[in-house]
Amino acid sequence: MKKAPTSCLIHLVICFVPFISRAQNTVKTKEPIASCHANMPSRFAVITKKSPANYRSPVSTVHTGMVWVPGGTFIMGASDKNGRNDEYPRHKVKLSGFWMDENEVTNAQFRAFVQATGYITTAETTPDWEILKKQLPPGTPKPNDSLLVAASLVFTPTTSAVPLDDASQWWRWTKGADWKHPDGPGSSIQGKDNYPVVQVSWDDACAYARWVGKRLPTEAEWEFAARGGLINKPYSWGSAPVDSGKPKANTWQGHFPYKNSAWDGYASLSPVKAFAPNGYGLYDMAGNVWEWCADWYNAGYYRAVTSRLSVNPKGADSSYDPMEPAAPKRVVRGGSFMCNASYCSGYRVSARMSSSPDSGLENTGFRCVSSK
């Protein structure tokens, strides 16, 4: 029997909304863009039929394809003046050691999960309005039928320069877009088994992680791992700018969102392990796809913990994104092929972003960790 994914939240915002930010269009501006995932076009989440916690792999957790990240104490947050407000203040964190997937979960790995369980992702499930309206405030109007379809967000480059404070210019809800068809109907992942799976929601990522006996990393674990043992460096490879020397990560070169020179060899997604690993042997901790973390996103969380040593922190108790106070969010880390210095610079190790847990995007995937 096929099972629908669990959704943590029901979103009230269902229409395309302007992307609100304190963005700057040049790297000379004092403060970088607030969040490249703020006020993304949103949709209703899928109603739970059966919890993904019921999915269990017949094989216990093994560490093949994982690397050991030693425990230790580090200073979390931006070490320079290029961070966003939510990357400050820096604070001390102590972590136990853990295993982490050396690369993002691939299409082949996710396919094995789907074939074994019959799992249906959020993007493949049509929301049921009769069920949804019972969980919404009385009088909530029914959205347009075009929104109540199985769909996901697809990146659509513009033909010329546009204001960078309106994400609806380059994101489109696309019927039929899902992990098997990341660019919408007609697209395919054939021949891309070693590419990261995308168009997966936070719920989908959690379901997969449970199946393989793992979990999503905490935000603190992710940043510690991304640093690769380096101290006070802005990138997983050190301090050199992303566009100096040989390519270091899959990011956007040129003018976002309409011209990508593909200097790094890729105009969109790249296969996993296409670039050198960091000091811990982890690949693509910068660029390629954003990666889901376990934590709620809360812009003020760092201020709440700055006065104490945080030991194996699991993040904030609740979500708060000042750009969208009513929309609960989960943390995503690492940046993607869309990250550019003029847009989000999300490839910095301390960069924090948030995303709706029921949304899949063409530039968002995940990797897993295990404490066992």
GIMONOR-V467229 format. One record per residue. N is the residue number from 0. RES is the residue in one small letter. PSI is psi as a letter, one per 30 degrees, with the letter a starting at -180 (none if undefined). OMEGA is omega in whole degrees, 0 to 359 (999 if undefined). BURIAL is I if it has 24 or more other ideal C-beta (glycine too) atoms within 12 Angstrom, else O. Layout:
N;RES;PSI;OMEGA;BURIAL / N;RES;PSI;OMEGA;BURIAL
//
This chain:
0;m;k;178;O / 1;k;k;186;O / 2;k;k;179;I / 3;a;l;182;I / 4;p;l;172;I / 5;t;k;172;I / 6;s;k;182;I / 7;c;f;193;I / 8;l;l;171;I / 9;i;k;182;I / 10;h;k;179;I / 11;l;f;181;I / 12;v;j;186;I / 13;i;f;182;I / 14;c;l;175;O / 15;f;k;181;I / 16;v;l;179;I / 17;p;k;177;O / 18;f;j;185;I / 19;i;k;179;I / 20;s;l;173;I / 21;r;h;188;O / 22;a;l;169;I / 23;q;l;182;O / 24;n;f;176;O / 25;t;l;181;O / 26;v;f;180;O / 27;k;f;181;O / 28;t;k;186;O / 29;k;e;182;O / 30;e;k;180;O / 31;p;l;180;I / 32;i;k;185;I / 33;a;e;181;I / 34;s;k;181;I / 35;c;g;174;I / 36;h;g;180;I / 37;a;k;177;I / 38;n;h;172;I / 39;m;l;173;I / 40;p;k;188;I / 41;s;l;179;I / 42;r;l;176;I / 43;f;k;177;I / 44;a;l;179;I / 45;v;k;179;I / 46;i;k;181;I / 47;t;k;171;I / 48;k;e;176;O / 49;k;k;186;O / 50;s;k;176;O / 51;p;f;176;I / 52;a;f;179;O / 53;n;f;178;O / 54;y;k;178;I / 55;r;k;176;O / 56;s;k;177;O / 57;p;f;180;O / 58;v;k;179;O / 59;s;l;182;O / 60;t;k;173;I / 61;v;l;186;O / 62;h;g;175;O / 63;t;k;180;O / 64;g;g;178;I / 65;m;l;174;I / 66;v;l;179;I / 67;w;k;177;O / 68;v;j;185;I / 69;p;k;177;O / 70;g;l;179;O / 71;g;l;178;I / 72;t;k;179;O / 73;f;l;177;I / 74;i;j;185;I / 75;m;k;180;I / 76;g;l;183;I / 77;a;k;181;I / 78;s;g;178;I / 79;d;a;183;O / 80;k;g;184;O / 81;n;g;180;I / 82;g;l;173;I / 83;r;l;182;I / 84;n;e;184;I / 85;d;f;177;I / 86;e;g;180;I / 87;y;l;352;I / 88;p;l;174;O / 89;r;k;182;O / 90;h;l;185;I / 91;k;k;181;O / 92;v;k;176;I / 93;k;k;183;O / 94;l;k;169;I / 95;s;l;179;O / 96;g;l;181;O / 97;f;l;174;I / 98;w;k;179;I / 99;m;k;174;I / 100;d;k;182;I / 101;e;f;176;I / 102;n;l;178;I / 103;e;k;178;I / 104;v;k;186;I / 105;t;l;175;I / 106;n;e;181;I / 107;a;e;180;I / 108;q;e;181;I / 109;f;e;178;I / 110;r;e;179;I / 111;a;e;177;O / 112;f;e;181;I / 113;v;e;181;I / 114;q;e;182;O / 115;a;f;188;O / 116;t;f;187;I / 117;g;g;183;O / 118;y;k;176;I / 119;i;k;183;I / 120;t;l;179;I / 121;t;e;184;I / 122;a;f;182;I / 123;e;f;186;I / 124;t;k;178;I / 125;t;k;178;I / 126;p;k;179;I / 127;d;j;184;O / 128;w;e;181;O / 129;e;e;177;O / 130;i;e;183;O / 131;l;e;187;I / 132;k;f;178;O / 133;k;f;183;O / 134;q;g;182;O / 135;l;l;178;I / 136;p;k;179;O / 137;p;k;179;O / 138;g;f;178;O / 139;t;k;183;O / 140;p;k;176;O / 141;k;k;179;O / 142;p;l;176;I / 143;n;k;181;O / 144;d;f;181;O / 145;s;f;179;O / 146;l;f;180;I / 147;l;h;180;I / 148;v;l;173;I / 149;a;j;187;I / 150;a;l;176;I / 151;s;l;184;I / 152;l;k;181;I / 153;v;k;178;I / 154;f;k;180;I / 155;t;j;181;I / 156;p;k;176;I / 157;t;l;181;O / 158;t;f;180;O / 159;s;l;180;O / 160;a;k;178;O / 161;v;l;175;I / 162;p;k;182;O / 163;l;g;179;I / 164;d;g;181;I / 165;d;i;184;O / 166;a;f;179;I / 167;s;f;177;I / 168;q;f;185;I / 169;w;g;174;I / 170;w;k;179;I / 171;r;k;168;I / 172;w;k;186;I / 173;t;j;178;I / 174;k;k;179;I / 175;g;f;175;I / 176;a;k;178;I / 177;d;a;186;I / 178;w;f;178;I / 179;k;f;180;I / 180;h;i;190;I / 181;p;f;178;I / 182;d;g;181;I / 183;g;l;180;I / 184;p;k;181;O / 185;g;f;176;O / 186;s;l;186;I / 187;s;l;173;O / 188;i;g;177;I / 189;q;k;182;O / 190;g;g;182;O / 191;k;h;179;I / 192;d;e;183;O / 193;n;g;172;I / 194;y;l;178;I / 195;p;k;175;I / 196;v;k;179;I / 197;v;a;184;I / 198;q;h;177;I / 199;v;k;179;I / 200;s;l;175;I / 201;w;e;178;I / 202;d;e;179;I / 203;d;e;180;I / 204;a;e;178;I / 205;c;e;181;I / 206;a;e;178;I / 207;y;e;183;I / 208;a;e;178;I / 209;r;e;182;I / 210;w;e;180;I / 211;v;g;178;I / 212;g;g;180;I / 213;k;a;178;I / 214;r;l;173;I / 215;l;k;178;I / 216;p;l;169;I / 217;t;l;179;I / 218;e;e;179;I / 219;a;e;177;I / 220;e;e;182;I / 221;w;e;183;I / 222;e;e;179;I / 223;f;e;180;I / 224;a;e;181;I / 225;a;e;181;I / 226;r;f;175;I / 227;g;g;180;I / 228;g;f;178;I / 229;l;l;182;I / 230;i;k;176;O / 231;n;h;176;O / 232;k;k;184;I / 233;p;f;184;I / 234;y;l;181;I / 235;s;f;179;I / 236;w;f;180;I / 237;g;b;185;I / 238;s;f;182;O / 239;a;k;178;O / 240;p;k;185;O / 241;v;f;183;I / 242;d;g;177;I / 243;s;k;179;O / 244;g;b;179;O / 245;k;l;180;O / 246;p;k;184;I / 247;k;f;183;I / 248;a;l;178;I / 249;n;j;180;I / 250;t;a;182;I / 251;w;k;174;I / 252;q;k;182;I / 253;g;b;185;O / 254;h;j;179;O / 255;f;k;3;I / 256;p;g;188;I / 257;y;f;182;O / 258;k;j;177;O / 259;n;j;182;I / 260;s;f;180;O / 261;a;h;178;O / 262;w;e;181;O / 263;d;f;178;I / 264;g;f;184;O / 265;y;k;177;I / 266;a;f;176;O / 267;s;b;182;I / 268;l;l;173;I / 269;s;l;174;I / 270;p;l;175;I / 271;v;l;178;I / 272;k;g;179;O / 273;a;f;181;I / 274;f;l;184;I / 275;a;k;178;O / 276;p;l;176;I / 277;n;a;185;I / 278;g;f;177;I / 279;y;g;181;I / 280;g;g;180;I / 281;l;k;182;I / 282;y;k;172;I / 283;d;h;173;I / 284;m;f;173;I / 285;a;k;177;I / 286;g;a;183;I / 287;n;d;175;I / 288;v;k;169;I / 289;w;l;183;I / 290;e;k;178;I / 291;w;k;171;I / 292;c;l;184;I / 293;a;f;192;I / 294;d;l;162;I / 295;w;k;173;I / 296;y;k;175;I / 297;n;j;186;I / 298;a;f;183;I / 299;g;g;186;I / 300;y;e;183;I / 301;y;e;179;I / 302;r;e;182;O / 303;a;f;185;O / 304;v;g;187;I / 305;t;f;185;O / 306;s;g;183;O / 307;r;l;174;O / 308;l;k;179;O / 309;s;k;181;I / 310;v;j;183;O / 311;n;h;184;O / 312;p;k;178;I / 313;k;g;175;I / 314;g;a;184;I / 315;a;l;178;I / 316;d;f;182;O / 317;s;l;183;O / 318;s;k;170;I / 319;y;j;175;I / 320;d;j;182;I / 321;p;f;178;I / 322;m;f;180;I / 323;e;i;186;I / 324;p;f;185;O / 325;a;f;185;O / 326;a;j;177;I / 327;p;k;184;I / 328;k;l;170;I / 329;r;l;181;I / 330;v;k;167;I / 331;v;k;185;I / 332;r;l;166;I / 333;g;f;182;I / 334;g;a;183;I / 335;s;a;178;I / 336;f;f;180;I / 337;m;f;186;I / 338;c;k;182;I / 339;n;l;182;I / 340;a;e;181;I / 341;s;f;186;I / 342;y;d;183;I / 343;c;f;183;I / 344;s;h;185;I / 345;g;f;179;I / 346;y;f;174;I / 347;r;k;185;I / 348;v;f;182;I / 349;s;f;184;I / 350;a;k;180;I / 351;r;k;174;I / 352;m;l;181;I / 353;s;l;179;I / 354;s;k;180;I / 355;s;k;186;I / 356;p;f;180;I / 357;d;g;184;I / 358;s;k;170;I / 359;g;k;178;I / 360;l;l;181;I / 361;e;f;182;I / 362;n;g;182;I / 363;t;k;177;I / 364;g;b;181;I / 365;f;l;168;I / 366;r;l;188;I / 367;c;l;175;I / 368;v;l;176;I / 369;s;k;177;I / 370;s;f;185;O / 371;k;none;999;O
//
